[in-house]
Amino acid sequence: MLLAAGGAAAARAGLAAAAALTARPAGAPWRRSNYAGRPVTLLGGPALALAATTTAALGAPAGTAAAAALVGTVSGVVGGYDDLAGARPEQARDKGLAGHLRALRAGRVSAGAVKVAGIGAAAVAAAALTRRPGASRGAALADGVLTTGLVAGTANLLNLLDLRPGRAGKVAAALAAGTLRGPSGGLSAGPLGATVAVLPADLGERVMLGDSGANAVGALLGLRLAELPGRPARTALLGVVVALTLASEKVSFTRVIEATPVLRELDRLGRLRP
């Protein structure tokens, strides 16, 4: 578990740097008020993204390390761009998939669309970097679609969950813990340690993961899912990710969680009272 410990140590160092920067003028663009009106900083996201990406790349199998570094870095950077540029007043209506499409039809490129394009491109590149040697053209195409979809889809889905303190972090930690075994388990160990280290500050409403943190960790965990053996299992996982993403356009995850006692208690566990 050295990778998990390394991820935790790196994340704590990043949080310390974020706390120091938050009090300075340079930290002002990252300040927000959360759902309860409490002041938080989005700088926890870059701290998490850097720690998770570095340790995931170190723990990844040789053929996957470059892909891990790529998807984590790109997702963290374009997520950070959306955290900053997406807060501008003119971007307020360009939220969600429908909002990005409306903006494009109106001749505007939203910050979210830039993020989606960046993560999508990184996911395609990751699929190329992790192509299995000796695979037939058809198998390579199928695997490429699955890898692209899982990386980009999981990055987006985890970000959709970052609407309450600790929610995305808990899901990410559970997913990382559940994928520690196997030859590619090292991909999950560092992100697990980093996420658990950031979770108290997230639950304590001092930081938010934001797009930068949630997208980066989600992309890394999506890459881990893409390394699972068995194409049917990966296909089923991608189906779940796509279904939840589409459902989010019509249904409020928060409303569903609040209406389900078990999910509600897990969601509120460790969180401050509003």
C-alpha positions in Angstrom: 0.0 0.0 0.0 3.0 2.3 -0.5 1.2 3.9 -3.5 -1.8 4.7 -1.4 0.3 6.2 1.3 2.2 8.2 -1.4 -1.0 9.4 -2.8 -2.3 10.5 0.6 1.0 12.3 1.4 1.0 14.1 -1.9 -2.6 15.2 -1.5 -2.0 16.5 2.0 1.0 18.5 0.7 -1.3 19.9 -2.1 -4.0 20.8 0.4 -1.5 22.7 2.5 -0.3 24.6 -0.5 -4.0 25.3 -1.4 -4.7 26.6 2.0 -1.8 29.0 1.8 -2.8 30.2 -1.6 -6.5 30.6 -0.7 -5.7 33.4 1.7 -3.8 35.4 -1.0 -5.2 37.4 -4.0 -4.1 34.6 -6.4 -6.5 32.3 -4.7 -9.6 34.6 -5.2 -10.7 33.1 -8.5 -11.0 29.7 -6.9 -13.2 30.8 -4.0 -16.8 29.7 -4.1 -19.9 29.4 -1.8 -21.2 25.8 -1.6 -24.7 24.6 -1.5 -25.1 25.7 2.1 -23.6 29.1 1.5 -20.3 28.2 3.2 -17.1 29.6 1.7 -14.9 26.9 0.1 -12.0 26.8 -2.4 -11.8 24.8 -5.5 -8.0 24.5 -5.1 -8.5 21.1 -3.5 -9.3 19.8 -7.0 -5.9 20.5 -8.5 -4.2 19.2 -5.4 -6.2 15.9 -5.7 -5.6 15.7 -9.5 -1.9 16.1 -9.2 -1.5 13.6 -6.4 -3.8 11.0 -8.0 -2.3 11.3 -11.5 1.3 11.1 -10.3 0.8 8.0 -8.1 -1.5 6.3 -10.7 1.1 6.7 -13.4 3.8 5.3 -11.0 1.6 2.3 -10.1 0.3 1.5 -13.5 1.6 -1.4 -15.6 4.3 -0.4 -18.1 1.9 -0.3 -21.0 -0.6 1.9 -19.2 1.5 4.4 -17.4 1.6 6.9 -20.2 -2.2 6.7 -20.7 -2.7 7.3 -16.9 -0.4 10.4 -17.0 -2.2 11.7 -20.0 -5.8 11.3 -19.0 -5.2 12.5 -15.4 -3.2 15.5 -16.5 -5.5 16.6 -19.3 -8.7 16.0 -17.3 -7.3 18.0 -14.4 -6.2 20.9 -16.6 -9.4 21.3 -18.7 -11.5 20.7 -15.6 -9.6 23.5 -13.9 -10.3 25.7 -16.9 -14.0 24.9 -16.6 -13.9 25.7 -12.9 -12.6 29.2 -13.7 -14.0 30.1 -17.1 -17.3 28.3 -16.4 -18.0 30.7 -13.5 -18.3 33.7 -15.7 -21.8 35.2 -15.9 -22.1 34.5 -19.7 -21.5 30.8 -19.1 -24.2 30.4 -16.5 -26.8 28.9 -18.9 -24.3 26.7 -20.7 -24.4 23.9 -18.1 -24.9 20.2 -18.7 -24.9 18.4 -22.1 -28.0 20.2 -23.2 -26.4 23.6 -22.3 -23.2 22.8 -24.2 -25.2 21.8 -27.3 -27.4 25.0 -27.1 -24.2 27.1 -26.9 -22.8 25.4 -30.0 -26.0 25.9 -32.0 -25.8 29.6 -31.0 -22.3 29.8 -32.3 -20.7 29.8 -28.8 -18.1 27.4 -27.4 -18.8 26.9 -23.7 -16.0 26.2 -21.2 -17.8 22.9 -20.6 -17.5 22.0 -24.3 -13.8 22.7 -24.2 -13.5 20.4 -21.2 -15.6 17.6 -22.9 -13.4 17.9 -26.0 -10.2 17.8 -24.1 -11.2 14.8 -22.0 -12.6 13.0 -25.1 -9.4 13.5 -27.0 -7.3 12.3 -24.0 -9.6 9.2 -23.8 -9.1 8.4 -27.5 -5.3 8.8 -27.1 -5.4 6.5 -24.0 -7.2 3.9 -26.1 -4.5 4.0 -28.7 -1.7 3.8 -26.1 -3.3 0.8 -24.4 -4.1 -1.2 -27.5 -3.6 -4.9 -26.8 -0.7 -6.4 -28.9 -1.9 -8.9 -31.4 -5.5 -8.0 -31.2 -7.5 -8.2 -34.5 -8.8 -5.1 -36.1 -12.3 -5.7 -34.8 -11.2 -6.5 -31.3 -9.0 -3.4 -31.2 -11.8 -1.3 -32.4 -14.2 -2.7 -29.7 -11.6 -2.3 -27.0 -10.9 1.3 -28.2 -14.5 2.3 -28.0 -14.8 0.8 -24.5 -11.7 2.5 -23.2 -12.7 5.8 -24.7 -16.2 5.6 -23.3 -15.1 4.4 -19.8 -12.4 7.1 -19.4 -14.5 10.0 -20.6 -17.8 8.7 -19.2 -16.5 8.0 -15.7 -14.7 11.4 -15.6 -18.0 13.1 -16.4 -20.1 10.9 -14.1 -17.9 11.5 -11.0 -18.1 15.2 -11.7 -21.9 15.0 -11.8 -21.8 13.6 -8.3 -19.8 16.5 -6.9 -22.9 18.5 -5.8 -22.6 17.8 -2.1 -19.6 17.6 0.2 -17.9 14.2 0.1 -20.3 12.6 -2.3 -18.0 12.3 -5.3 -15.0 11.5 -3.0 -16.9 8.6 -1.3 -17.9 7.1 -4.7 -14.4 7.5 -6.0 -12.9 5.9 -2.9 -15.3 3.0 -3.0 -14.6 2.4 -6.7 -10.8 2.6 -6.2 -10.9 0.2 -3.3 -13.0 -2.2 -5.3 -10.5 -2.3 -8.2 -7.2 -2.7 -6.2 -6.8 -6.4 -7.1 -5.3 -7.6 -10.4 -2.3 -6.7 -12.5 -3.6 -3.1 -13.0 -4.6 -2.6 -9.3 -1.7 -0.1 -8.9 -3.7 2.3 -11.1 -6.3 2.6 -8.2 -4.0 2.6 -5.2 -2.6 6.1 -5.5 -5.9 7.7 -6.3 -7.5 5.9 -3.4 -5.0 7.3 -1.0 -5.2 10.8 -2.4 -9.0 10.8 -2.4 -9.2 9.5 1.2 -6.7 12.2 2.3 -8.8 15.0 0.7 -12.1 13.6 2.0 -12.0 15.2 5.5 -11.5 18.7 4.0 -14.2 18.0 1.4 -16.7 16.8 4.1 -15.6 19.7 6.4 -16.6 22.1 3.6 -13.2 23.7 3.3 -12.6 22.5 -0.2 -14.5 21.3 -3.2 -13.2 18.8 -5.7 -14.6 20.8 -8.6 -14.2 19.8 -12.2 -10.4 19.5 -11.9 -10.4 17.0 -9.1 -13.5 15.0 -10.0 -12.7 14.8 -13.7 -9.1 13.7 -13.1 -9.9 11.0 -10.6 -12.9 9.9 -12.6 -10.7 9.6 -15.8 -8.1 7.6 -13.9 -10.7 5.2 -12.4 -12.3 4.9 -15.9 -8.9 3.8 -17.2 -8.7 1.2 -14.5 -12.2 -0.1 -15.4 -11.0 -0.3 -19.0 -8.2 -2.6 -17.9 -10.6 -5.2 -16.4 -10.5 -8.5 -18.1 -13.6 -9.6 -20.1 -15.1 -7.4 -22.8 -18.7 -8.2 -21.7 -18.0 -6.9 -18.2 -16.5 -3.7 -19.6 -19.4 -3.3 -22.0 -21.9 -3.7 -19.1 -20.0 -1.1 -17.0 -20.0 1.4 -19.9 -23.7 0.8 -20.3 -24.2 1.7 -16.6 -22.1 4.9 -17.0 -24.0 6.0 -20.1 -27.4 5.2 -18.5 -26.6 7.2 -15.4 -25.2 10.1 -17.5 -28.3 10.3 -19.6 -30.5 10.0 -16.5 -28.8 13.0 -15.0 -30.3 15.2 -17.7 -33.8 14.3 -16.6 -33.5 13.3 -12.9 -31.8 15.0 -10.0 -29.3 12.6 -8.3 -29.7 14.6 -5.1 -33.4 14.1 -5.1 -33.1 10.4 -5.7 -30.5 10.0 -2.9 -32.6 12.0 -0.4 -35.6 9.8 -1.2 -33.6 6.6 -0.6 -32.9 6.0 3.2 -29.7 4.0 2.8 -28.2 6.3 0.2 -29.3 9.3 2.2 -27.5 8.1 5.3 -24.3 7.2 3.4 -24.4 10.5 1.6 -24.7 12.5 4.8 -22.1 10.4 6.7 -19.4 12.7 8.0 -20.9 15.9 6.6 -21.6 19.1 8.5 -25.2 19.9 9.2 -26.6 22.6 6.9 
